[in-house]
């Protein structure tokens, strides 16, 4: 800190020189002109002027030699102290030179003495103003001429002269005290500024560093990638995501989990090639960036990293931690692009299983382009009404009657053809259009309900899908209730199918589901058996139906285990007075098995795929495969 303060003093003195020396030169020239006009003995004044000018010129040269880069952060204490000493010495020599004003004025007895004293007072005050950062410099300058002036005036006698002497001494003392106070303020301000800079630097460093592992964080990686650009490409980005880490936190607690993350970071660092950058950008997600030439083939390195991570950790012996790695090569180190593509490769690796790696290739590039195209075009498609719904019938297994329909979102993209509902939902989530998408589906369901009432089938129910997150984060309940009221549609004709997700605020969702249920809307639990907190959902009195997931239905006629599970769900639901429906029924054998197990309703390709609205309504009056004739009259 002391070196920094001295450096600031030196720079301030140097800056002040460029203001004070020109003024000093002008004032010394005025004194020379006074002597040139009033005194025939011009030589002493000329010698004095030349001496002052030489000293001033030396001070200017010294200041010019100290450029900013010459007084940089690397300048050591001895160099700064030497430069300050030189300025002090030159200030003292200049003060000695100005003391010779007494000689030019015959001990301040000549008629021009008053002008000389005024000029001396002015230049002394100016020296304090422009040199207060280092008190020694102005004091060394003003003390000699003012002391000499007082010494010359004192013997002259007389009250007025003694008052003048007292004033000179008082002026000298005041200037000295002022410059000492100025120096103290300058030093304090410099100290505070450097402390603030140091704190800001520490905060900046902290903001770029992961506090747990000591690695870079996302922000630090964004700033550090410029260093990578100085290397020769191509460059490799590896996105490393841990498998099984959540079990460590759940089983051993977050303290052990944090310690394990530090160990994992250390293992990855040992595998990282020279010149690489390693960052932790998520809870259990790491990024490794490096020039490709600095390491072995990326897949081999990824496998080595996976192998290092997968080795046992004695403190958590009961949990196996692994990793998947997404790899992307790029000619230029652009962080956003590299992470986006490495992320796609990572999820492709995860689809293969644990401890897998995948490199971004042409297939993933086409998948990325498709996703980006869908995200780009979805807002316009919603606005133009290009999204529609098909309706898959829900059938009574006892009578063969179509008792309702499930609305399935459909969008035929002009370039990519049919876009699946999960793709649309994911794109809408990213674009902040989830509520608009839901409003579109709800509007189509309302049109279906209006048509059903028009053809004499008001008892048929229309189901639409909602996720708990959507219910939690929007006023979709208000939109549905008010929408039904405005269209004068009976709430029991609408069914909301919610999928099981975690984590969600169950109290917040429960309140909204209660409002929907109290209005008459039926609430069904979709994909039963594959999500989270299934029994907790069943416990809610608002759930009126469960849909057994197709993973348990396909081939159920040949699977005693699936039959046992489905029978258990049916019995439990009957005990809770909850309706049960099977989805994904595709064969007569599975359909008959479900009847034998006591399942009352189902949907699936055995009965019909999802159909356009008019075709679906016509199906309600037709004979379904393997079913008795529908009792609905032709309409």
VORO-615766 format. One record per residue (C-alpha): y, z, x; residue in three letters. Coordinates in steps of 0.001 Angstrom, whole numbers, padded with zeros to 6 digits, always signed. Example, Ala and Ser with C-alpha at 12.3 -4.5 7.8 and 13.67 -1.06 7.14 Angstrom:
BEGIN
-004500+007800+012300ALA;-001060+007140+013670SER;
//
This chain:
BEGIN
+000000+000000+000000UNK;+002420+000843+002879UNK;+001990-002603+004382UNK;+002787-004229+001056UNK;+005960-002159+000626UNK;+007133-002949+004169UNK;+006421-006623+003490UNK;+008588-006449+000369UNK;+011388-004809+002383UNK;+011194-007516+005018UNK;+011278-010296+002438UNK;+014233-008683+000659UNK;+016187-008341+003932UNK;+015455-011954+004767UNK;+016657-013015+001327UNK;+019839-010937+001669UNK;+020642-012498+005040UNK;+021238-015895+003415UNK;+023949-014334+001206UNK;+025573-011799+003543UNK;+025814-013872+006747UNK;+027869-016716+005224UNK;+030265-014100+003801UNK;+030440-012339+007178UNK;+031193-015641+008882UNK;+034000-016428+006422UNK;+035568-012969+006852UNK;+035343-013134+010635UNK;+036992-016582+010478UNK;+039814-015081+008371UNK;+040377-012412+011018UNK;+040455-015115+013689UNK;+043030-017070+011672UNK;+045191-013942+011263UNK;+045247-013474+015022UNK;+045863-017170+015582UNK;+048984-016965+013391UNK;+050330-013561+014369UNK;+049371-013040+018002UNK;+049939-015195+021093UNK;+046852-013602+022713UNK;+044218-015570+020819UNK;+041476-015431+023485UNK;+040172-011893+022716UNK;+039931-012750+019002UNK;+038151-016015+019800UNK;+035660-014225+022067UNK;+035079-011648+019333UNK;+034551-014396+016740UNK;+032047-016201+018963UNK;+030128-012964+019586UNK;+029912-012201+015861UNK;+028891-015809+015134UNK;+026136-015790+017776UNK;+024704-012555+016403UNK;+024908-013882+012839UNK;+023263-017129+013923UNK;+020441-015168+015555UNK;+019909-013246+012324UNK;+019774-016516+010354UNK;+017271-017998+012817UNK;+015097-014892+012519UNK;+015240-015083+008721UNK;+014376-018790+008745UNK;+011365-018119+010964UNK;+009972-015748+008345UNK;+008853-018177+005635UNK;+006765-016944+002718UNK;+003562-018072+004391UNK;+004693-016273+007545UNK;+004876-012991+005662UNK;+001751-013471+003593UNK;-000887-011033+002435UNK;-002691-011305+005749UNK;+000324-010272+007879UNK;-000558-006996+009578UNK;+001537-003861+009920UNK;+002539-004419+013566UNK;+003983-007874+012857UNK;+005994-006614+009899UNK;+007255-003580+011847UNK;+008319-005815+014750UNK;+010316-008100+012449UNK;+011997-005126+010766UNK;+012906-003665+014166UNK;+014509-006964+015164UNK;+016627-007017+012010UNK;+017704-003419+012659UNK;+018608-004201+016246UNK;+020607-007280+015280UNK;+022366-005273+012531UNK;+023339-002653+015127UNK;+024605-005331+017540UNK;+026618-006874+014732UNK;+028058-003428+013934UNK;+029032-002995+017604UNK;+030736-006389+017515UNK;+032700-005465+014392UNK;+033709-002203+016113UNK;+035828-004327+018479UNK;+038268-004841+015597UNK;+039799-001653+016974UNK;+040440-003453+020276UNK;+041954-006490+018510UNK;+044339-004238+016525UNK;+045280-001890+019359UNK;+043379+000997+017831UNK;+044400+000009+014293UNK;+048110+000361+015111UNK;+049102-003307+014792UNK;+050838-004544+011625UNK;+047626-006372+010608UNK;+045494-003227+010728UNK;+045561-002729+006961UNK;+044085-006199+006378UNK;+041429-005574+009029UNK;+040454-002267+007427UNK;+040216-003888+003995UNK;+037980-006656+005375UNK;+035897-004058+007237UNK;+035465-002006+004036UNK;+034448-005116+002105UNK;+031898-006314+004628UNK;+030466-002785+004863UNK;+030024-002590+001099UNK;+028454-006064+001083UNK;+026004-005043+003786UNK;+024847-002146+001611UNK;+024516-004357-001463UNK;+022415-007006+000303UNK;+020365-004631+002464UNK;+019623-001582+000355UNK;+015865-002234+000440UNK;+015811-000942+004042UNK;+018551+001657+004570UNK;+018458+001490+008379UNK;+019722-002111+008489UNK;+023048-001584+006629UNK;+023581+001879+008157UNK;+023110+000507+011675UNK;+025683-002167+010811UNK;+028383-000100+009070UNK;+028221+003115+011105UNK;+029669+001820+014459UNK;+032811+000057+013109UNK;+033631+002769+010545UNK;+033134+005619+013051UNK;+035299+003784+015596UNK;+037953+003152+012926UNK;+038053+006842+011998UNK;+038200+007820+015666UNK;+041139+005463+016254UNK;+043076+006580+013181UNK;+042671+010337+013692UNK;+044962+010700+016792UNK;+047793+008814+015067UNK;+048702+011955+013072UNK;+050492+012179+009769UNK;+049237+013226+006391UNK;+048650+009738+005090UNK;+046705+008763+008200UNK;+044548+011885+007920UNK;+043873+011017+004278UNK;+042872+007521+005399UNK;+040535+008969+008048UNK;+039002+011236+005437UNK;+038580+008254+003118UNK;+036839+006228+005844UNK;+034445+009079+006579UNK;+033850+009635+002881UNK;+033337+005881+002428UNK;+030788+005858+005259UNK;+028935+008842+003802UNK;+028953+007323+000320UNK;+027660+003989+001574UNK;+024938+005687+003624UNK;+023833+007789+000668UNK;+023937+004767-001621UNK;+021770+002689+000665UNK;+019290+005560+001064UNK;+019050+005907-002712UNK;+018712+002126-003024UNK;+015899+002161-000488UNK;+014103+004931-002390UNK;+014400+002993-005661UNK;+013225-000212-004004UNK;+010201+001503-002482UNK;+009289+003137-005803UNK;+009680-000132-007680UNK;+007612-001936-005049UNK;+004909+000735-005209UNK;+004740+000579-009001UNK;+004618-003211-008963UNK;+001789-003317-006448UNK;-000104-000606-008277UNK;+000285-002632-011470UNK;-000875-005771-009649UNK;-003829-003881-008246UNK;-004723-002509-011676UNK;-004322-005960-013208UNK;-006523-007396-010472UNK;-009157-004751-011102UNK;-008991-005390-014843UNK;-009210-009127-014242UNK;-012200-008597-011987UNK;-013753-006309-014572UNK;-013134-008850-017324UNK;-015084-011420-015312UNK;-017980-009165-014394UNK;-020862-007799-016397UNK;-020505-004008-016031UNK;-024243-003377-016311UNK;-025772-005848-013872UNK;-022753-006553-011675UNK;-023255-010286-012270UNK;-020625-012637-013611UNK;-020082-012656-017346UNK;-019231-015714-019456UNK;-015525-015551-018591UNK;-016248-015031-014912UNK;-018579-018005-014952UNK;-015865-020176-016481UNK;-013488-019278-013649UNK;-016071-019457-010861UNK;-017456-022869-011751UNK;-014557-024522-009907UNK;-016162-023319-006681UNK;-019366-025089-007632UNK;-017424-028319-008106UNK;-016634-028357-004378UNK;-020330-028930-003652UNK;-022079-032261-003862UNK;-023884-032963-007152UNK;-025943-033296-009151UNK;-025914-029756-010494UNK;-028497-027722-012396UNK;-027932-025232-015204UNK;-030729-022862-016176UNK;-030458-020780-019317UNK;-032888-017864-019063UNK;-033767-015900-022196UNK;-036058-012885-022094UNK;-039122-012590-024321UNK;-040193-009177-025586UNK;-037138-007340-024357UNK;-036242-006007-027812UNK;-039541-004107-027814UNK;-038400-002253-024696UNK;-035269-000972-026444UNK;-037226-000134-029595UNK;-040005+001672-027706UNK;-038245+003326-024763UNK;-034590+003416-025767UNK;-031501+001583-024576UNK;-031143+003562-021331UNK;-034512+002324-020107UNK;-033660-001112-021461UNK;-030425-001206-019452UNK;-032244-000130-016284UNK;-034784-002882-016884UNK;-032033-005491-017268UNK;-030666-004474-013870UNK;-034131-004904-012340UNK;-034555-008288-013983UNK;-031138-009405-012744UNK;-032197-008381-009233UNK;-035443-010361-009486UNK;-033608-013467-010668UNK;-031052-013053-007861UNK;-033836-013016-005280UNK;-035108-016345-006610UNK;-031647-017910-006889UNK;-030874-020525-004214UNK;-028000-020215-001752UNK;-024637-021240-003161UNK;-025706-020561-006738UNK;-023902-018593-009432UNK;-025765-016154-011645UNK;-024270-014694-014817UNK;-025362-012536-017719UNK;-023817-014016-020860UNK;-025696-012156-023577UNK;-027802-009078-024192UNK;-030903-010591-022578UNK;-029646-014036-021577UNK;-028809-015213-018058UNK;-027327-018414-016624UNK;-028079-019825-013183UNK;-025907-022676-011854UNK;-026446-024345-008489UNK;-026283-027702-006654UNK;-029635-029394-007070UNK;-029970-030078-003336UNK;-029824-026318-002641UNK;-033258-025624-004103UNK;-036671-026979-004884UNK;-037458-029067-007938UNK;-035854-027299-010970UNK;-039094-026915-012927UNK;-040760-025265-009971UNK;-037816-022891-009515UNK;-037851-022100-013254UNK;-041553-021280-013064UNK;-040925-019025-010049UNK;-038190-017208-011979UNK;-040460-016807-015005UNK;-043221-015512-012748UNK;-040885-013000-011115UNK;-039626-011727-014466UNK;-043138-011505-015942UNK;-044443-009198-013221UNK;-045168-005667-014511UNK;-042453-003028-014642UNK;-044035+000421-014131UNK;-041517+002317-016318UNK;-042378+000120-019308UNK;-046020-000590-018649UNK;-046924-000851-022336UNK;-044484-003741-022957UNK;-044800-007184-021425UNK;-041494-008883-020728UNK;-041411-012615-020154UNK;-038841-015383-020217UNK;-038215-018944-021334UNK;-035938-021270-019392UNK;-033910-024263-020512UNK;-032910-026710-017768UNK;-030168-029304-017672UNK;-029038-031541-014797UNK;-025497-032920-014650UNK;-023479-034966-012174UNK;-020412-032829-012884UNK;-020373-029048-013375UNK;-018880-028827-016875UNK;-019830-025424-018225UNK;-019628-026095-021978UNK;-021649-029300-021740UNK;-024237-027795-019400UNK;-024790-024670-021499UNK;-025000-026631-024746UNK;-027765-028859-023422UNK;-029535-026086-021526UNK;-029527-024094-024780UNK;-031247-026941-026623UNK;-033830-027155-023835UNK;-034302-023369-024038UNK;-035139-023441-027733UNK;-037475-026347-027164UNK;-039235-024162-024584UNK;-039390-021252-027030UNK;-041071-023457-029601UNK;-043899-023926-027110UNK;-044450-020192-026694UNK;-043726-017463-024168UNK;-043025-017982-020463UNK;-042269-021673-020911UNK;-039611-023930-019424UNK;-038235-027212-020705UNK;-035826-029743-019261UNK;-033236-031499-021392UNK;-034395-035102-021839UNK;-033766-038207-023917UNK;-035536-036777-026961UNK;-033363-033663-026930UNK;-030294-035833-026346UNK;-031074-037745-029535UNK;-031640-034451-031350UNK;-028273-033194-030092UNK;-026510-036382-031172UNK;-028116-036035-034609UNK;-026990-032435-034928UNK;-023456-033236-033821UNK;-023352-036189-036206UNK;-024511-034012-039101UNK;-021912-031354-038278UNK;-019190-033978-038013UNK;-020031-035752-041288UNK;-020990-032786-043460UNK;-017429-031800-044503UNK;-016711-035341-045709UNK;-020044-035548-047517UNK;-019316-032315-049396UNK;-015820-033479-050278UNK;-017051-036877-051508UNK;-019901-035387-053549UNK;-022605-037100-051486UNK;-024842-034026-051509UNK;-027217-033763-054418UNK;-030202-031789-055579UNK;-033760-032659-056413UNK;-035736-030358-058657UNK;-039337-029285-058102UNK;-041123-028040-061223UNK;-042505-024514-061494UNK;-045697-024439-063568UNK;-047602-021881-065614UNK;-051172-021827-064287UNK;-052417-020594-067670UNK;-050932-023269-069942UNK;-049760-026070-067665UNK;-046248-025693-069058UNK;-043274-026463-066803UNK;-041395-023195-067011UNK;-038593-023961-064586UNK;-037336-025866-061562UNK;-036297-025042-058041UNK;-033175-026894-056870UNK;-033634-028386-053395UNK;-030598-029743-051532UNK;-030698-033426-050604UNK;-028442-035581-048436UNK;-029158-039107-047273UNK;-027093-039629-044147UNK;-025991-043243-043605UNK;-027314-043195-040026UNK;-030016-040528-039850UNK;-031523-040790-043321UNK;-032742-037670-045131UNK;-031266-034458-043747UNK;-033388-031381-044387UNK;-031871-028385-046203UNK;-032237-026090-043113UNK;-030280-028637-041061UNK;-027516-028735-043652UNK;-027385-024960-043938UNK;-027218-024512-040153UNK;-024478-027127-039839UNK;-022536-025564-042716UNK;-022858-022141-041096UNK;-021399-023445-037827UNK;-018611-025332-039583UNK;-017689-022437-041866UNK;-018708-024454-044931UNK;-021541-022301-046233UNK;-019694-021239-049374UNK;-018702-024848-050151UNK;-022330-025876-049700UNK;-023442-023132-052061UNK;-020820-024182-054603UNK;-022216-027730-054447UNK;-025784-026527-055081UNK;-024606-024197-057863UNK;-022655-027011-059505UNK;-025743-029243-059467UNK;-027851-026429-060944UNK;-025299-025992-063720UNK;-025551-029718-064508UNK;-029330-029371-064712UNK;-029051-026381-067033UNK;-026641-028284-069269UNK;-029069-031203-069460UNK;-031986-028922-070250UNK;-030044-027364-073127UNK;-029085-030832-074338UNK;-032752-031970-074541UNK;-033914-028786-076233UNK;-035358-026895-073241UNK;-033023-023888-072879UNK;-035937-021601-072021UNK;-036527-023348-068677UNK;-035059-021591-065679UNK;-033347-023267-062679UNK;-033637-021556-059277UNK;-031330-021916-056272UNK;-031702-020469-052758UNK;-029306-017984-051148UNK;-029597-016044-047919UNK;-028737-012316-047772UNK;-026178-013083-045050UNK;-024404-015467-047398UNK;-024379-012854-050153UNK;-023164-010216-047700UNK;-020316-012255-046198UNK;-018850-013986-049256UNK;-017971-013467-052910UNK;-020789-015729-054048UNK;-021695-013286-056823UNK;-018247-013648-058366UNK;-018430-017436-057976UNK;-021775-017579-059829UNK;-020887-015202-062642UNK;-017499-016778-063301UNK;-018980-020294-062985UNK;-021611-019585-065642UNK;-018991-018067-067910UNK;-016642-021028-067563UNK;-019447-023494-068372UNK;-020708-021274-071199UNK;-024210-021249-069719UNK;-026622-018347-070370UNK;-027164-016325-067194UNK;-030976-015996-067776UNK;-031300-019766-067192UNK;-030340-019216-063514UNK;-032550-017677-060867UNK;-031418-016720-057357UNK;-034084-016929-054663UNK;-033159-014829-051639UNK;-034914-015134-048312UNK;-035778-012101-046216UNK;-033512-011650-043209UNK;-032509-008875-040831UNK;-030279-007228-039955UNK;-028141-007110-043085UNK;-026118-004467-044892UNK;-028603-003635-047634UNK;-026136-001449-049542UNK;-023514-004199-049672UNK;-026085-006808-050704UNK;-027665-004424-053194UNK;-024364-003967-054994UNK;-023861-007716-055372UNK;-027448-008305-056457UNK;-027055-005573-059050UNK;-023974-007297-060418UNK;-025854-010594-060681UNK;-028888-008910-062193UNK;-026806-006969-064728UNK;-025225-010248-065818UNK;-028691-011613-066644UNK;-029367-013732-063537UNK;-032972-013432-062352UNK;-033480-012371-058714UNK;-036558-013674-056856UNK;-037755-012845-053351UNK;-038579-016078-051519UNK;-041101-016617-048663UNK;-042694-013277-049404UNK;-044688-011875-046495UNK;-042964-013750-043661UNK;-039604-011971-043389UNK;-038324-008444-042723UNK;-038371-005253-044792UNK;-040581-006752-047490UNK;-041589-003464-049111UNK;-037995-002256-048979UNK;-036972-005342-050950UNK;-039772-004793-053478UNK;-038571-001263-053965UNK;-035351-002637-055421UNK;-035407-002756-059206UNK;-033290-005913-059070UNK;-036177-008054-057773UNK;-037911-009633-060797UNK;-040136-012128-059008UNK;-041776-012706-055625UNK;-042791-016079-054266UNK;-045829-015860-051993UNK;-045170-018000-048934UNK;-047081-021269-048581UNK;-048573-020038-045281UNK;-050832-017769-047345UNK;-051553-020388-050049UNK;-052579-023484-048114UNK;-056377-023394-047839UNK;-056646-020073-049673UNK;-059849-021245-051383UNK;-061553-021244-047953UNK;-059947-018056-046565UNK;-061227-014658-047761UNK;-058500-012931-045727UNK;-055721-014846-047451UNK;-057375-014203-050813UNK;-057428-010479-050093UNK;-053769-010468-049044UNK;-052651-012499-052069UNK;-054711-010350-054437UNK;-053058-007240-052963UNK;-049600-008711-053488UNK;-050466-009681-057081UNK;-051803-006216-057913UNK;-048801-004524-056293UNK;-046387-006758-058168UNK;-048138-006168-061484UNK;-047889-002423-060884UNK;-044152-002831-060280UNK;-043844-005194-063268UNK;-042695-008022-060993UNK;-043611-011645-061647UNK;-045651-013418-058940UNK;-045481-017106-058038UNK;-047344-019103-055400UNK;-045576-021898-053516UNK;-047101-024768-051603UNK;-050098-025423-053893UNK;-051590-028787-052883UNK;-055259-028823-053937UNK;-057215-028192-057138UNK;-059405-025707-055265UNK;-056442-023605-054185UNK;-055015-023787-057706UNK;-058252-022541-059249UNK;-058518-019728-056679UNK;-055022-018571-057576UNK;-055956-018529-061277UNK;-059023-016441-060450UNK;-056871-013992-058465UNK;-054551-013528-061442UNK;-051570-015569-060260UNK;-049618-016813-063280UNK;-047173-019405-061902UNK;-046995-021845-059005UNK;-045279-024880-057542UNK;-046383-027482-055049UNK;-047252-031126-054447UNK;-050367-030764-056595UNK;-048052-030690-059589UNK;-045084-032677-058329UNK;-042705-033072-055390UNK;-039014-032480-055922UNK;-037582-035152-058232UNK;-034179-036441-059301UNK;-032766-034632-062336UNK;-033782-037159-065018UNK;-037307-037595-063612UNK;-037786-033837-063406UNK;-036755-033398-067036UNK;-039163-036138-068143UNK;-041938-034337-066270UNK;-041399-031331-068501UNK;-042758-033457-071373UNK;-045671-035061-069461UNK;-049255-034040-068607UNK;-049480-032460-065149UNK;-052489-033116-062876UNK;-055387-030858-063756UNK;-053429-029155-066524UNK;-053580-029187-070337UNK;-050932-031192-072175UNK;-047473-029658-072252UNK;-046568-028136-075599UNK;-042935-029282-075224UNK;-042151-031950-077844UNK;-041057-035325-076559UNK;-037290-035516-076276UNK;
//
